[in-house]
Amino acid sequence: MLQGSLLTVLIVLVFACLLTMLFFWRQSGWFVQWLKGSMGFTLLLIAILLAFSASDLWSYHTASVGKVVANVSIYQLGDQSYDVTITDGDGHEFRSMVRGDQWQLDVRLIRWQGPGAANEPQVLYRLHRLSGRYLQLEQERSQERSAFDLQQSRWIDVWQLLSGYSLWLKAEQGRAQFMPLVNGAMFAIHADIQGVVAHPMNDVAQQAMQRDW
């Protein structure tokens, strides 16, 4: 609902800019001619920025309680080296070689804080980054860190524009806690209005979670 409402508003604003441009272009007179050049360019630029913003918001999804936003599968390639496959809710796969002992998935969240937010919280999410880390401090400092961007904005990053501002839309970074890198482990990532949580999905992952990490 939040995504649809935001996209509708942006599309209406784009058409409003284009119709205003059309209105000015049909007028005559020296002042209007000058106004065509200045206002026309400004409105066109605004319309393009709004269209790009709508395109970026389209890459987000609505979070809900109990919704699985991604599944994570882990297969060991070598010593402290793992092939990590992330499958999102649309079936898209992201594969990366992660080094270390633990992995973490970052999710970008856009939270509605405007009217009605207290009664009906609404959050949009998008997978952002997969990273790994070593448990040994010496390795963490000396070894190469693994970090991979999963989904990126093409033209305009709405999340980045909202970051740092207290508006009706608030940009947040949701991070699942670090989970063990173990051969054959499978995890499910849940994102809702509370944040991001990783849950073990098979015996291998459950046994790994019981160890002292």
N, C-alpha and C positions, 0 to 999 in steps of 0.2 A: 504493500500500500504506500509506504513512504517513497520507494523508488518511483512508482507510477506517478505520484503526486508531484515530485520534484521534476521529473521529465516533462510532465504536462505543463508546468509553470514555465520551464525553460523554452519549450516549443512555442508556447503562446507569446513569450517575449520576443523570440526570433521573428515570428510573423508580424508582431506589432512593429518591430524595427523596420522590416521590409515594407510594410504598408505605409509607414510614415515616410520612408524614402520615396515611395511611389507618389505619394501626395505632393511632396516638394518638387519632384521632377515634372509634374503636370502644371505647376504654377509658372507665371511669367513675371517680368520686372527685374530691374538690375539688382535690387536687394535680394530677391528670391534666387537669382542666378548665383549670387555670392553664397547664399545660404545653402544652395544645392551642393556646392563644392565642399564646404566645411562640414555641414551636418550630414550630408550623404556619406562622406567618407567615415565619419564617426559612427553613424548608425550601422554601416556595413561592417566595421570592425567589431562593434558590440555584438552584432548578429553572429559573426563568425566565432567569437569567443564563447557565446552562449551555446552555439551548436557543438563546439568542441567539448564544452563542459557536460552537455547532455550525453555525448558519446562516451565520456569517461565514466559517468554515473551508470551507464548501461552495463559496464563491466562488473558492477557490484551486485550482490544478492541480498535478499532479506533474511535476517537471522531469526530463528524461532527456537523455542524450548525443545530440546531433544533432537534437533536437526543435525545430521552428520554432514559437515561441509567438506571433509576430505578423509580419505583412507591412506594410511602410510604402511608400506611394506619394506622390510629391510633384509638385505642379503649380503653376507660378508664376502669381500673380494680378497682381503689379505689382512695383515696385522694392523688393526685400528683403521681399516679402510673398508667402507661399506657402500653398496649400491642402494640408494634410497629412492623409492618410487612413490610419488604422491598423486593420487587420483581424486580430482575434485568432484563436486556434485553433478557436473555436466559430462563426466566421463573423460575429461582431458587429463593426460598424464604428464608429469614432470619428473624426469629422472636426473639424479645428481650423484656424484661420488663424494661422500662425506667422510672426512677423517676425524678421528677422535674416539671418545667413549660415550658421548651423549649427543642427542640432537634436539633441536627446538624449532617450532614453526611459529612465525609471526604472521598475524592477520591484521589488516587495516580495518578499522571500524569507523563508521560515521553515525553518530547518535543524534536523534531528534530531541531537542530540549525546548521546543516551542510549546504553544497551547496544546493541552491534552497529553503532554508527555508523562505526567504523573499517573494518569489513569490508564494509558495505553502506550508503554515504552516501545519505541521502534528503533531498530539498529540495522544498518547495512554493513556488509562485510566483503572483503576481497583478500584472497591469499596473497601474501607479500614476500616473505623470505624464509628460506630454510638455512639453518646454520648448525654447526657442530662445535664441540669443545672437548678438551682433554681434562681428566680429573687431576692428573699430576700438574702441580703449579709450574714445574720446570718445563714440561712439554707445552703447556698452554702459552708460555712466554716465548719458547724457541721454535716450536713447530708451526707450519703453515695452517692458518685458520680456514675453515670451510664456510662460505657464505654465498648463497645463490638467490638472486631475485626470481620470483616465480611469475608474477604478473606486474606489468608496468604500464603507466599512462603513456599515450602516444604524443599528444599535443599539449593538453592541459591536465595538470594533476590537481584535481579538486581537493583531495585529502590534504595535500601540501598547502594549498591556498587557505584552507580552514584551520590548519594547525596553528596553535598559539592564540587563537581568537575565541572569545566566549560569546558565541552566537547561538541562534536557534539550532544550528547544525554544529556539532562538536566532533573534531577528528581525534580518535584515540588509537593507540597501538595495543592490540591484544596479543599476548604472548602465552602460549601453552608452556607449562613448566618443562624443564629439561627431562628427557626420557632416555633410557639406556639404548645404546646401539648394540643389538644382539642379533645374530644370524637367525632368520626365519620369523622374527617378531612382527606382529601386525598391530596397528593402532588405529583408532577412529578419533577424528577431531570434531568436537562439538563447539559451535559458536552460538550464543544466545545473548539476551540483554545483559547478562552478568559478565560475559567475557568469553575466553577461549579455554577449553579443557581437552586434554588428551586421555583416552581410555584404552587399556589393553584389550585386544580382540581375540587373542588365542592363548594357549597354555604357555607358549614360549615367552610372550610378552608379560603375562601374569607372573611367571616365575622370576623373570628379570626384575620386575618391580619389587619383589620381596627381598631382593638383595640390598646390601648396604651401599647405596650409591651416593 
